[in-house]
């Protein structure tokens, strides 16, 4: 039995990045032997085991064969006679097809270290074309590292799109890769790579349409701005989609089966981004209407996230955000409970609270204008 560290851990270590997880490949062992040594089996599709002490994942070396369209259409073969080189051959990119043995020696049959030093994303073998998820992964790695896609890999991805491979991707897997890509250092690169190979029109047609309408730059500038600010996923998603019509946002979120928090914030941004950007020029009634529209009373914690998404990348956005935050704090200071105790009906309570909030907002605007 021989054990190797493989994939991302080797790559990130060579880049001087912190290693979050280590993946191990075991060569020359059977499932029975792994269990005998205290490893706990967890893999359903292929033999993966948890180390008895560290609980890290150890996978038996395996090969795979394409049996049907899409990314589910594979059969795997794991046996003691499968070599490390055969296991590395099935991996997506050369920078992910390196391994280290227990002595620290690098095993790099596909020259991943050279591609890593040059900042190139290159596929390992023609088998890359058998899994459409790999197109999304290439785009995500480009966004993470700022690497370029090798010309031959770019050509292969175009062929995959034209062959309809990406049409077999299910919503959950697209969202999974998109969510990871949105959290990368320069997430706009993800969409540039997908656009260049034609995949964006297949998996995210509403975003692809922005290029045709010359609105992509605004959306991607906003996205990179919130990424630079290290905002969370829902803010990044909303900043990207704020230029879309609400109907397009609903269609895209339904297609992706996006989580409710991401969907709701993106819809609010699409509906109210223009009003938020112009907030400093609104009068009392217009500001009240805006705060009502974003449910600022029941969901005050969401207002900050919405402002970040709506104002990202906009000149003077920080000033507008300070102004709107002050307005929001002014109306939140109104004690609705105390007002309710002075009224007898629900309609009276509603009217009295609204009037008190309007008065507070009026005072705020007068103080700001001084």
C-alpha positions in Angstrom: 0.0 0.0 0.0 1.3 3.4 -1.0 -0.3 6.7 0.0 0.0 10.0 -1.9 -1.2 13.6 -1.4 -2.9 14.6 -4.6 -4.6 17.5 -6.4 -5.5 20.8 -4.9 -3.3 20.4 -1.7 -0.2 19.9 -3.8 -1.1 22.8 -6.1 -1.9 25.3 -3.3 1.2 24.3 -1.4 3.3 25.1 -4.5 1.6 28.4 -4.9 2.3 29.3 -1.2 -1.4 29.3 -0.4 -2.9 27.8 2.8 -4.1 24.2 2.3 -7.6 23.8 3.6 -8.1 20.1 2.8 -5.8 17.3 1.8 -6.9 14.5 -0.5 -5.1 11.2 -0.6 -4.9 8.5 -3.1 -4.1 4.9 -2.0 -2.4 2.6 -4.5 -2.1 -1.1 -4.1 -4.9 -1.7 -1.6 -8.4 -3.2 -1.7 -11.5 -2.1 0.2 -11.1 -5.0 2.6 -7.6 -4.1 3.4 -8.6 -0.5 4.1 -11.3 -1.6 6.5 -8.9 -4.0 8.2 -6.6 -1.0 8.8 -9.4 0.9 10.6 -10.6 3.1 7.7 -14.3 3.7 7.5 -15.9 3.5 4.0 -18.1 6.5 3.0 -18.0 6.5 -0.9 -21.1 5.3 -2.8 -19.9 5.7 -6.3 -16.3 4.7 -5.7 -14.3 3.5 -2.7 -13.5 6.4 -0.4 -12.5 6.0 3.2 -12.1 8.1 6.3 -8.8 7.9 8.2 -9.5 6.4 11.7 -7.7 9.3 13.5 -7.7 12.4 11.2 -11.0 11.6 9.4 -9.4 12.9 6.2 -10.6 11.3 2.9 -8.5 8.5 1.3 -9.6 7.3 -2.1 -8.4 4.1 -3.8 -6.7 4.8 -7.1 -9.2 4.4 -9.9 -9.9 4.8 -13.6 -13.1 5.9 -15.2 -15.0 5.3 -18.4 -17.6 7.4 -20.1 -20.9 5.5 -20.5 -23.6 8.2 -21.1 -23.9 11.9 -21.7 -23.5 14.4 -18.9 -21.4 14.3 -15.8 -23.2 11.3 -14.2 -22.5 9.0 -17.1 -19.3 7.3 -15.8 -18.3 3.9 -14.5 -15.3 3.6 -12.1 -12.8 0.9 -11.7 -10.8 0.8 -8.4 -8.4 -2.1 -7.8 -5.0 -2.8 -6.3 -3.5 -2.9 -9.8 -4.5 0.7 -10.7 -1.4 2.9 -10.7 -1.0 6.5 -9.5 -0.3 7.6 -13.0 -3.5 6.0 -14.2 -5.4 7.8 -11.4 -3.8 11.2 -12.3 -4.6 10.7 -16.0 -8.3 11.0 -15.3 -8.1 14.4 -13.6 -9.2 17.6 -15.2 -6.2 20.0 -15.3 -2.5 19.5 -15.2 -2.2 21.8 -12.2 -4.6 19.4 -10.4 -2.8 16.2 -11.6 0.2 16.3 -9.3 1.0 14.2 -6.3 3.6 13.9 -3.5 4.7 10.7 -1.8 5.4 10.3 1.9 8.9 11.5 1.3 7.7 14.7 -0.3 8.8 13.8 -3.8 6.7 15.4 -6.5 5.1 13.1 -9.1 4.1 15.3 -12.1 3.6 13.2 -15.3 1.6 16.0 -17.1 4.0 18.9 -16.3 1.5 20.6 -14.0 4.3 22.5 -12.2 5.4 24.2 -15.4 1.8 25.2 -16.2 1.4 26.4 -12.6 4.5 28.7 -12.9 3.2 30.0 -16.2 -0.3 30.6 -15.0 -1.9 28.3 -17.5 -5.0 26.1 -17.2 -4.5 23.1 -19.5 -6.5 19.8 -19.7 -4.8 16.6 -18.9 -6.2 14.4 -21.7 -9.1 14.3 -24.3 -11.1 12.6 -21.5 -11.7 16.2 -20.2 -14.5 16.5 -22.8 -16.4 13.7 -21.1 -17.4 15.8 -18.1 -19.1 19.2 -18.8 -18.7 20.3 -15.1 -15.0 20.7 -16.0 -15.9 23.8 -18.1 -17.3 25.4 -15.0 -14.3 24.4 -13.0 -11.9 25.9 -15.5 -13.8 29.2 -15.4 -13.8 29.1 -11.6 -10.0 28.4 -11.4 -9.4 31.3 -13.8 -11.4 33.5 -11.4 -9.4 32.3 -8.4 -5.9 32.4 -9.8 -6.1 34.8 -12.7 -4.7 32.1 -15.0 -5.3 32.0 -18.7 -6.9 29.0 -20.5 -4.5 27.1 -22.9 -5.6 27.5 -26.5 -6.1 23.8 -27.0 -8.3 23.6 -23.8 -10.3 26.6 -25.0 -10.9 24.9 -28.4 -11.9 21.7 -26.6 -14.4 23.6 -24.4 -16.0 25.2 -27.5 -16.4 21.7 -29.0 -18.0 20.4 -25.9 -20.5 23.3 -25.9 -21.3 22.7 -29.6 -21.8 19.0 -28.9 -24.4 19.8 -26.3 -22.5 18.4 -23.3 -23.3 21.4 -21.1 -27.0 20.9 -21.8 -26.9 17.8 -19.6 -25.8 19.8 -16.5 -28.4 19.9 -13.7 -29.3 23.0 -11.9 -27.8 22.0 -8.5 -24.4 21.4 -10.0 -24.4 24.6 -12.0 -25.4 26.6 -8.9 -22.7 24.8 -6.8 -19.9 25.8 -9.2 -21.4 29.3 -9.8 -21.6 29.9 -6.0 -18.0 28.9 -5.6 -17.0 31.1 -8.6 -18.8 34.1 -7.2 -16.7 33.8 -4.0 -13.4 33.9 -5.9 -11.0 36.9 -6.0 -12.1 38.2 -9.5 -15.4 36.5 -10.1 -16.0 38.5 -13.4 -13.4 36.3 -15.0 -15.7 33.3 -14.5 -18.2 34.8 -16.8 -15.6 35.9 -19.4 -14.4 32.3 -19.7 -17.9 30.9 -20.0 -18.8 33.5 -22.6 -15.7 32.9 -24.7 -16.5 29.2 -25.1 -20.2 29.7 -25.6 -21.3 28.0 -22.3 -22.7 31.1 -20.7 -25.6 31.2 -23.3 -26.5 27.6 -22.4 -26.3 27.7 -18.6 -27.0 31.4 -17.8 -28.8 32.8 -20.8 -30.1 35.9 -18.9 -26.5 36.9 -18.1 -25.3 36.2 -21.6 -27.9 38.6 -22.9 -26.3 41.4 -21.0 -23.3 41.2 -23.4 -25.6 41.8 -26.4 -27.2 44.7 -24.6 -23.9 46.3 -23.6 -24.8 46.0 -19.9 -22.4 43.3 -18.9 -19.6 45.7 -17.9 -21.8 47.4 -15.3 -22.9 44.0 -13.8 -19.3 42.6 -13.7 -17.8 45.9 -12.3 -20.4 45.7 -9.5 -19.6 42.1 -8.9 -15.8 42.6 -8.6 -16.4 45.6 -6.3 -18.3 43.6 -3.8 -15.8 40.8 -4.1 -13.0 43.3 -3.3 -15.1 44.3 -0.3 -15.3 40.5 0.6 -19.1 40.6 0.8 -21.0 37.3 1.2 -22.5 35.2 -1.5 -26.0 36.8 -1.5 -24.6 40.3 -1.9 -22.4 39.2 -4.8 -25.2 37.5 -6.5 -27.5 40.5 -6.1 -24.8 42.9 -7.3 -24.4 40.8 -10.5 -28.1 40.6 -11.2 -29.2 44.1 -10.3 -29.1 45.3 -13.9 -31.6 42.6 -15.0 -35.3 43.0 -15.1 -37.1 41.4 -12.1 -38.7 38.8 -14.4 -35.3 37.8 -15.8 -34.0 37.5 -12.2 -36.9 35.2 -11.3 -36.4 33.1 -14.4 -32.6 32.7 -13.7 -33.1 31.9 -10.1 -35.7 29.3 -11.0 -33.4 27.8 -13.6 -30.6 27.6 -11.0 -32.8 26.7 -8.1 -30.9 29.4 -6.2 -31.3 29.5 -2.4 -34.1 31.7 -1.2 -31.8 34.3 0.5 -29.9 34.8 -2.7 -33.0 34.9 -4.8 -34.8 37.4 -2.5 -31.9 39.9 -2.3 -31.3 39.7 -6.1 -35.0 40.5 -6.7 -34.9 43.5 -4.4 -31.8 44.8 -6.0 -33.3 44.4 -9.5 -36.5 46.2 -8.4 -34.9 49.0 -6.3 -31.3 49.6 -7.3 -32.0 52.7 -9.3 -34.0 54.3 -6.5 -31.3 53.4 -4.0 -28.6 55.0 -6.2 -30.8 58.2 -6.3 -31.7 58.1 -2.6 -30.0 61.3 -1.7 -32.2 63.2 -4.2 -35.5 61.7 -3.0 -38.1 63.5 -0.8 -39.7 62.2 2.3 -42.6 60.4 0.6 -40.2 58.8 -2.0 -37.9 57.6 0.7 -40.7 56.2 2.7 -41.9 54.4 -0.4 -38.5 53.0 -1.0 -38.1 51.8 2.6 -41.5 50.2 2.5 -40.7 48.5 -0.8 -37.5 46.8 0.7 -39.4 45.7 3.8 -37.1 47.8 6.0 -39.3 47.5 9.1 -39.5 43.7 9.3 -36.1 42.9 7.7 -33.9 45.7 8.8 -30.8 43.5 8.7 -31.2 43.0 5.0 -31.1 46.7 4.1 -27.4 46.9 4.6 -26.8 44.0 2.3 -29.1 45.5 -0.3 -27.3 48.8 -0.2 -24.0 47.1 -0.7 -25.3 45.2 -3.7 -27.2 48.2 -5.3 -24.3 50.7 -4.9 -21.3 48.6 -5.6 -19.0 50.1 -8.3 -21.1 53.3 -8.4 -19.3 56.7 -8.1 -20.3 58.3 -4.8 -21.8 55.0 -3.6 -20.3 55.4 -0.2 -21.9 58.8 0.3 -25.3 57.5 -0.8 -24.9 54.5 1.6 -24.2 56.7 4.5 -27.1 58.9 3.7 -29.5 56.0 3.4 -28.2 54.3 6.5 -28.9 57.5 8.4 -32.4 57.6 7.0 -33.0 54.0 7.9 -31.7 54.5 11.5 -34.0 57.5 11.9 -37.2 55.7 11.1 -36.1 52.6 13.1 -35.8 54.8 16.1 -39.6 55.2 16.1 -41.1 53.2 18.9 -44.0 51.4 17.1 -44.9 49.5 20.3 -45.4 52.7 22.3 -47.5 54.2 19.5 -49.6 51.1 19.3 -50.6 51.4 23.0 -52.2 54.8 22.3 -54.4 53.5 19.5 -57.5 51.3 19.5 -57.7 49.7 16.1 -55.2 48.1 13.7 -55.8 50.8 11.1 -55.1 53.5 13.6 -51.9 51.9 14.7 -50.7 51.5 11.1 -51.5 55.2 10.3 -50.0 56.5 13.5 -46.7 54.5 13.0 -46.4 55.6 9.4 -46.9 59.2 10.3 -44.3 59.0 13.1 -41.8 57.4 10.7 -42.5 60.1 8.1 -42.0 62.8 10.7 -38.7 61.2 11.8 -37.6 61.0 8.2 -38.6 64.6 7.6 -36.4 65.7 10.6 -33.5 63.7 9.3 -33.7 65.3 5.8 -33.8 68.8 7.3 -30.8 68.1 9.5 -28.9 66.6 6.5 -29.6 69.6 4.4 -28.3 72.1 6.9 
